[in-house]
Amino acid sequence: MVIETAEVIESLPRGIVIRFIKHGACSSCAVSGICGVRDNSMYIGQVSSYAFRKGDIIKVRIDEKKTNIASVIVFFIPLVIFILSLFLLRNINEAANFLVSLGMVLVYYLLMRLALKKKGSYFHIEILKKL
């Protein structure tokens, strides 16, 4: 299991919005630039007995198996789609082949985004304690 520290950035009637706090290990990570580009906030339906206010620091637990599956969905599957489409379309112009393959990856990401909006969050985040 992955245990992270987060800050409550908004308290809502049925849950909270948190932002994960980056640690020193993030600065040495090869993909830390990607993580920092987008807002790393997440909504959690409040299931604990704690009363949270904006600015509270909390410890949360995320199932490591689900983070590994998410990594496969975000990084590995698009790579396979891109390489496979490059191989299958190798008989057309190289520039067109590249653009079509890139377009297929874009369509994959758009479909994943729509699926996440419709289905909701894949992760079950458990609030361990309020610091």
N, CA and C of each residue as an Amber inpcrd file, in Angstrom:
protein
   393
   0.8190000  -1.1840000   0.0000000   0.0000000   0.0000000   0.0000000
   0.8630000   1.2470000   0.0000000   0.3650000   2.2520000  -0.6560000
   1.0600000   3.5300000  -0.7360000   0.4090000   4.4800000   0.2680000
   1.2300000   5.0600000   1.1260000   0.7290000   6.0310000   2.1020000
   1.2850000   7.3960000   1.7240000   0.3920000   8.3570000   1.5630000
   0.7690000   9.7020000   1.1280000   0.2200000  10.7350000   2.1010000
   0.8310000  11.9000000   2.0610000   0.3650000  13.0420000   2.8340000
  -0.3460000  13.9850000   1.8740000  -1.4650000  14.5220000   2.3240000
  -2.2430000  15.4180000   1.4710000  -2.7720000  16.5770000   2.2940000
  -3.0940000  17.6430000   1.5910000  -3.6740000  18.8260000   2.2290000
  -5.1110000  18.9670000   1.7600000  -6.0020000  19.2500000   2.6890000
  -7.4020000  19.4900000   2.3430000  -7.4880000  20.8910000   1.7410000
  -7.9330000  20.9750000   0.4920000  -8.0390000  22.3000000  -0.1430000
  -9.4830000  22.7960000  -0.2090000 -10.4320000  21.8690000   0.0280000
 -11.8310000  22.2840000   0.0690000 -12.6290000  21.2440000   0.8400000
 -13.4970000  21.7150000   1.7060000 -14.3770000  20.8280000   2.4590000
 -15.7920000  21.0070000   1.9350000 -16.3710000  19.9100000   1.4690000
 -17.7140000  19.9210000   0.8870000 -18.6540000  19.1510000   1.8020000
 -19.9660000  19.3000000   1.6220000 -20.9060000  18.5890000   2.4990000
 -20.7520000  17.0680000   2.4780000 -20.4270000  16.4910000   1.3300000
 -20.3470000  15.0300000   1.2330000 -18.9420000  14.5090000   1.0000000
 -17.9490000  15.3390000   1.1670000 -16.5880000  14.8830000   0.9470000
 -15.5930000  16.0190000   1.0320000 -14.3680000  15.7220000   0.6130000
 -13.3100000  16.7230000   0.6400000 -12.5280000  16.6570000  -0.6730000
 -11.8790000  17.7520000  -0.9940000 -10.9590000  17.7990000  -2.1230000
  -9.5690000  17.9430000  -1.5190000  -8.6660000  17.0390000  -1.9200000
  -7.3110000  17.0540000  -1.3690000  -6.2950000  17.3060000  -2.4730000
  -5.1270000  17.7770000  -2.0700000  -3.9870000  17.9370000  -2.9810000
  -2.8170000  17.2160000  -2.3360000  -2.2150000  16.3080000  -3.1050000
  -1.0960000  15.5410000  -2.5770000   0.1240000  16.4330000  -2.4330000
   0.8450000  16.2540000  -1.3440000   2.0430000  17.0330000  -1.0570000
   3.2400000  16.2840000  -1.6150000   4.0150000  16.9660000  -2.4570000
   5.2050000  16.3370000  -3.0370000   6.3150000  16.2840000  -1.9930000
   7.0120000  15.1660000  -1.9840000   8.1160000  14.9610000  -1.0540000
   9.4440000  15.0950000  -1.7930000  10.5310000  14.9730000  -1.0850000
  11.8620000  15.0870000  -1.6670000  12.1200000  14.0710000  -2.7560000
  11.5150000  12.8940000  -2.6560000  11.7260000  11.8520000  -3.6690000
  11.1490000  12.2690000  -5.0140000  10.1440000  13.1200000  -5.0020000
   9.5340000  13.5590000  -6.2620000  10.5210000  14.3670000  -7.1080000
  11.3950000  15.1110000  -6.4700000  12.3150000  15.9460000  -7.2290000
  13.3190000  15.1180000  -8.0150000  13.6100000  13.9060000  -7.5640000
  14.5490000  13.0600000  -8.2810000  13.8600000  12.1170000  -9.2670000
  12.5470000  12.1110000  -9.2960000  11.8030000  11.2190000 -10.1770000
  11.8760000  11.7190000 -11.6080000  12.0020000  10.7990000 -12.5450000
  12.1280000  11.1690000 -13.9600000  10.8590000  11.7890000 -14.5190000
   9.7090000  11.4510000 -13.9840000   8.4560000  11.9810000 -14.5150000
   7.8270000  13.0320000 -13.5930000   8.6130000  13.6110000 -12.7060000
   8.0480000  14.5960000 -11.7800000   7.5690000  15.8440000 -12.5150000
   8.1550000  16.1440000 -13.6520000   7.7020000  17.2900000 -14.4380000
   6.3020000  17.0870000 -14.9710000   5.9620000  15.8570000 -15.3060000
   4.6270000  15.5560000 -15.8050000   3.6160000  15.6980000 -14.6750000
   3.9610000  15.2100000 -13.5090000   3.0420000  15.2880000 -12.3690000
   2.7630000  16.7320000 -11.9830000   3.7640000  17.5790000 -12.0640000
   3.6170000  18.9520000 -11.6310000   2.8750000  19.8430000 -12.6100000
   2.6880000  19.3760000 -13.8440000   2.0440000  20.1980000 -14.8620000
   0.5700000  20.3920000 -14.5470000  -0.0900000  19.3420000 -14.1460000
  -1.5190000  19.3950000 -13.8870000  -1.7780000  19.5180000 -12.3860000
  -2.9650000  19.9560000 -12.0860000  -3.3810000  20.0500000 -10.6930000
  -3.5330000  18.6350000 -10.1390000  -2.8950000  18.3490000  -9.0370000
  -2.9430000  17.0040000  -8.4780000  -3.9740000  16.9160000  -7.3530000
  -5.1330000  17.5420000  -7.5590000  -6.1820000  17.4750000  -6.5580000
  -7.1360000  16.3290000  -6.8820000  -7.7940000  15.8360000  -5.8360000
  -8.6820000  14.6950000  -6.0080000  -9.8160000  14.7990000  -4.9950000
 -11.0020000  14.4230000  -5.4330000 -12.1740000  14.4230000  -4.5540000
 -12.2570000  13.0800000  -3.8340000 -12.5380000  13.1320000  -2.5540000
 -12.7460000  11.9190000  -1.7630000 -14.0920000  12.0440000  -1.0640000
 -14.9490000  11.0690000  -1.2900000 -16.2030000  11.0160000  -0.5460000
 -15.8670000  10.7390000   0.9090000 -16.2660000  11.5890000   1.7790000
 -15.8600000  11.4960000   3.1830000 -16.4960000  10.2730000   3.8400000
 -15.6510000   9.3470000   4.2250000 -16.1320000   8.1180000   4.8440000
 -15.6130000   7.9680000   6.2650000 -14.8690000   8.9220000   6.7330000
 -14.3270000   8.8150000   8.0900000 -15.1070000   9.7210000   9.0340000
 -14.8000000   9.5930000  10.2910000 -15.5170000  10.3680000  11.3020000
 -14.8620000  11.7250000  11.5610000 -13.7820000  12.0240000  10.8530000
 -13.1010000  13.3000000  11.0620000 -13.8860000  14.4480000  10.4330000
 -13.7800000  15.6200000  11.0430000 -14.3250000  16.8420000  10.4570000
 -13.1340000  17.5970000   9.8690000 -13.1550000  17.8330000   8.5870000
 -12.0190000  18.4560000   7.9120000 -12.3170000  19.9030000   7.5650000
 -11.2660000  20.7080000   7.6520000 -11.3340000  22.1000000   7.2390000
 -10.2210000  22.3700000   6.2330000 -10.3770000  23.4320000   5.4820000
  -9.3560000  23.8110000   4.5120000  -8.0340000  24.0220000   5.2270000
  -6.9650000  23.4250000   4.6830000  -5.6410000  23.5580000   5.2660000
  -5.2170000  22.3980000   6.1400000  -6.1540000  21.5180000   6.4980000
  -5.8000000  20.3450000   7.3070000  -4.8640000  19.4310000   6.5250000
  -3.9140000  18.8270000   7.2210000  -2.9950000  17.8580000   6.6190000
  -3.4440000  16.4670000   7.0630000  -3.5580000  15.5640000   6.0950000
  -4.0390000  14.2170000   6.3960000  -3.1130000  13.1670000   5.7840000
  -3.1700000  11.9680000   6.3140000  -2.4790000  10.7980000   5.7490000
  -3.5340000   9.9420000   5.0650000  -3.2450000   9.5260000   3.8310000
  -4.1680000   8.6850000   3.0850000  -3.4390000   7.4320000   2.5990000
  -4.2210000   6.3740000   2.3590000  -3.6630000   5.1230000   1.8730000
  -4.3270000   4.7780000   0.5450000  -3.4820000   4.3780000  -0.4150000
  -3.9500000   3.9840000  -1.7420000  -3.4390000   2.5740000  -1.9950000
  -4.2940000   1.7210000  -2.5360000  -3.9200000   0.3470000  -2.8420000
  -2.8600000   0.3420000  -3.9450000  -1.7090000  -0.2690000  -3.6760000
  -0.5920000  -0.2770000  -4.6240000  -0.9260000  -1.0350000  -5.9020000
  -1.7280000  -2.0730000  -5.8090000  -2.1230000  -2.8480000  -6.9810000
  -2.8590000  -1.9550000  -7.9850000  -3.7190000  -1.0900000  -7.4740000
  -4.4660000  -0.1950000  -8.3610000  -3.5610000   0.8600000  -8.9810000
  -2.5360000   1.3050000  -8.2610000  -1.6230000   2.2730000  -8.8650000
  -0.8060000   1.6250000  -9.9730000  -0.4660000   0.3510000  -9.8180000
   0.2520000  -0.3570000 -10.8810000  -0.6280000  -0.5330000 -12.1090000
  -1.8880000  -0.8710000 -11.9000000  -2.8170000  -1.0070000 -13.0240000
  -3.0040000   0.3370000 -13.7180000  -3.0960000   1.4040000 -12.9460000
  -3.2300000   2.7420000 -13.5390000  -2.0030000   3.1020000 -14.3710000
  -0.8180000   2.7100000 -13.9210000   0.4010000   2.9660000 -14.6910000
   0.3760000   2.2370000 -16.0250000  -0.1190000   1.0170000 -16.0140000
  -0.2400000   0.2580000 -17.2660000  -1.2210000   0.9440000 -18.2000000
  -2.3440000   1.3970000 -17.6650000  -3.3600000   2.0540000 -18.4900000
  -2.8430000   3.3660000 -19.0630000  -2.0890000   4.1080000 -18.2850000
  -1.6440000   5.4330000 -18.7140000  -0.3950000   5.3880000 -19.5980000
   0.5310000   4.4640000 -19.3230000   1.7980000   4.4620000 -20.0570000
   1.9590000   3.3000000 -21.0310000   1.7080000   2.0760000 -20.5870000
   2.0200000   0.9010000 -21.3980000   1.0520000   0.7010000 -22.5730000
  -0.2490000   0.7610000 -22.3050000  -1.2270000   0.5400000 -23.3780000
  -1.0950000   1.5720000 -24.5000000  -0.9520000   2.8770000 -24.2080000
  -0.7480000   3.8320000 -25.3050000   0.5310000   3.5560000 -26.1040000
   1.5840000   3.1080000 -25.4250000   2.8220000   2.7730000 -26.1260000
   2.5950000   1.6050000 -27.0870000   1.8790000   0.5900000 -26.6210000
   1.5790000  -0.5650000 -27.4770000   0.7050000  -0.1370000 -28.6540000
  -0.2970000   0.7000000 -28.4070000  -1.1490000   1.1980000 -29.4940000
  -0.3200000   1.9480000 -30.5240000   0.5720000   2.8070000 -30.0520000
   1.3910000   3.6090000 -30.9600000   2.3070000   2.7210000 -31.8040000
   3.0240000   1.8110000 -31.1730000   3.9650000   0.9550000 -31.9000000
   3.2290000   0.0130000 -32.8410000   2.1190000  -0.5480000 -32.3940000
   1.3410000  -1.4550000 -33.2380000   0.7700000  -0.7370000 -34.4510000
   0.2580000   0.4640000 -34.2550000  -0.2790000   1.2130000 -35.3960000
   0.8390000   1.6470000 -36.3410000   2.0150000   1.9700000 -35.8160000
   3.1510000   2.2730000 -36.6920000   3.5060000   1.0630000 -37.5580000
   3.4890000  -0.1010000 -36.9480000   3.8280000  -1.3290000 -37.6700000
   2.7530000  -1.6860000 -38.7060000   1.4890000  -1.5900000 -38.3400000
   0.4080000  -1.9650000 -39.2440000   0.2460000  -1.0060000 -40.4160000
   0.6000000   0.2400000 -40.2070000   0.4510000   1.2520000 -41.2660000
   1.7790000   1.5810000 -41.9440000   2.7220000   0.6750000 -41.9020000
   4.0630000   0.9410000 -42.4190000   4.1020000   1.1340000 -43.9290000
   3.0480000   0.7530000 -44.6630000   3.0450000   0.8670000 -46.1240000
   2.6330000   2.2490000 -46.6180000   2.1860000   3.1270000 -45.7210000
   1.8280000   4.4840000 -46.1520000   2.9790000   5.4310000 -45.8340000
   2.8320000   6.6530000 -46.2720000   3.8300000   7.6970000 -46.0530000
   4.2120000   7.7600000 -44.5650000   5.4970000   7.9560000 -44.2950000
   5.9850000   7.9580000 -42.9110000   5.3380000   9.0500000 -42.0680000
   5.2200000  10.2430000 -42.6270000   4.6250000  11.3520000 -41.8750000
   3.1590000  11.0600000 -41.5680000   2.4370000  10.5510000 -42.5590000
   1.0260000  10.2090000 -42.3430000   0.9040000   9.0740000 -41.3330000
   1.7960000   8.0990000 -41.4240000   1.8100000   6.9760000 -40.4950000
   1.9930000   7.4820000 -39.0630000   2.9470000   8.3640000 -38.8780000
   3.2120000   8.9230000 -37.5520000   2.0000000   9.6880000 -37.0230000
   1.4070000  10.5300000 -37.8720000   0.2700000  11.3380000 -37.4330000
  -0.9550000  10.4800000 -37.1170000  -1.1980000   9.4540000 -37.9240000
  -2.3280000   8.5580000 -37.6560000  -2.0900000   7.7930000 -36.3520000
  -0.8760000   7.3180000 -36.1360000  -0.5530000   6.5940000 -34.9040000
  -0.7110000   7.4950000 -33.6880000  -0.2580000   8.7240000 -33.8050000
  -0.4200000   9.6900000 -32.7240000  -1.8990000   9.9770000 -32.4740000
  -2.6610000  10.0670000 -33.5680000  -4.1020000  10.2820000 -33.4470000
  -4.7940000   9.1300000 -32.7360000  -4.3360000   7.9000000 -32.9900000
  -4.9280000   6.7430000 -32.3240000  -4.6740000   6.7910000 -30.8140000
  -3.4970000   7.2320000 -30.4260000  -3.1930000   7.3720000 -28.9970000
  -4.0530000   8.4760000 -28.3900000  -4.2480000   9.5630000 -29.1270000
  -5.0960000  10.6510000 -28.6510000  -6.5340000  10.1670000 -28.4580000
  -7.0420000   9.3950000 -29.4030000  -8.3910000   8.8420000 -29.2740000
  -8.4760000   7.9420000 -28.0430000  -7.4420000   7.1460000 -27.8050000
  -7.4080000   6.2830000 -26.6170000  -7.5180000   7.1280000 -25.3470000
  -6.7270000   8.1990000 -25.2440000  -6.7660000   9.0480000 -24.0520000
  -8.1280000   9.7310000 -23.8900000  -8.7200000  10.1600000 -24.9970000
 -10.0410000  10.7830000 -24.9120000 -11.0930000   9.7850000 -24.4280000
 -11.0370000   8.5550000 -24.9340000 -11.9660000   7.5210000 -24.4840000
 -11.7630000   7.1980000 -23.0030000 -10.5150000   7.1480000 -22.5680000
 -10.2380000   6.8940000 -21.1590000 -10.7700000   8.0310000 -20.2890000
 -10.6120000   9.2480000 -20.7480000 -11.1100000  10.4000000 -19.9920000
 -12.6320000  10.3540000 -19.8640000 -13.3010000  10.0160000 -20.9720000
 -14.7630000   9.8970000 -20.9330000 -15.1930000   8.7640000 -20.0060000
 -14.4800000   7.6570000 -20.0530000 -14.8110000   6.5200000 -19.1880000
 -14.6390000   6.8920000 -17.7150000 -13.5890000   7.6190000 -17.3940000
 -13.3740000   8.0260000 -16.0010000 -14.4290000   9.0140000 -15.5280000
 -14.8410000   9.9160000 -16.4230000 -15.8880000  10.8620000 -16.0420000
 -17.2020000  10.1410000 -15.7850000 -17.4910000   9.1400000 -16.6230000
 -18.7490000   8.4210000 -16.4900000 -18.7290000   7.4630000 -15.3000000
 -17.6290000   6.7480000 -15.1310000 -17.5450000   5.7270000 -14.0890000
 -17.1460000   6.3080000 -12.7360000 -16.3640000   7.3590000 -12.7400000
 -15.8730000   7.9220000 -11.4830000 -14.4500000   7.4810000 -11.2150000
 -13.9740000   7.7990000 -10.0500000 -12.5890000   7.5110000  -9.7010000
 -12.3480000   6.0130000  -9.5660000 -11.2420000   5.5760000 -10.0610000
 -10.8440000   4.1720000 -10.0030000 -10.2380000   3.8320000  -8.6460000
  -9.6590000   4.8190000  -8.0240000  -8.9550000   4.5960000  -6.7710000
  -9.8920000   4.7120000  -5.5770000  -9.6900000   3.8320000  -4.6370000
 -10.3540000   3.9670000  -3.3460000  -9.2890000   4.4830000  -2.3860000
  -9.4650000   5.7020000  -1.9590000  -8.4890000   6.3120000  -1.0700000
  -9.0640000   6.2960000   0.3430000  -8.3090000   5.7140000   1.2350000
  -8.7260000   5.6110000   2.6230000  -7.9980000   6.6600000   3.4500000
  -8.7470000   7.4130000   4.2220000  -8.1540000   8.4140000   5.0970000
  -7.7120000   7.7260000   6.3730000  -6.4140000   7.7770000   6.6560000
  -5.8760000   7.1180000   7.8390000  -6.0030000   7.9760000   9.0920000
  -5.5040000   9.2050000   8.9880000  -5.5750000  10.0690000  10.1730000
  -5.3660000  11.5150000   9.7760000  -5.7840000  12.3710000  10.6680000
  -5.5960000  13.8190000  10.5200000  -4.3560000  14.1870000  11.3060000
  -3.4290000  14.8780000  10.6500000  -2.1860000  15.2460000  11.3350000
  -2.3120000  16.5850000  12.0480000
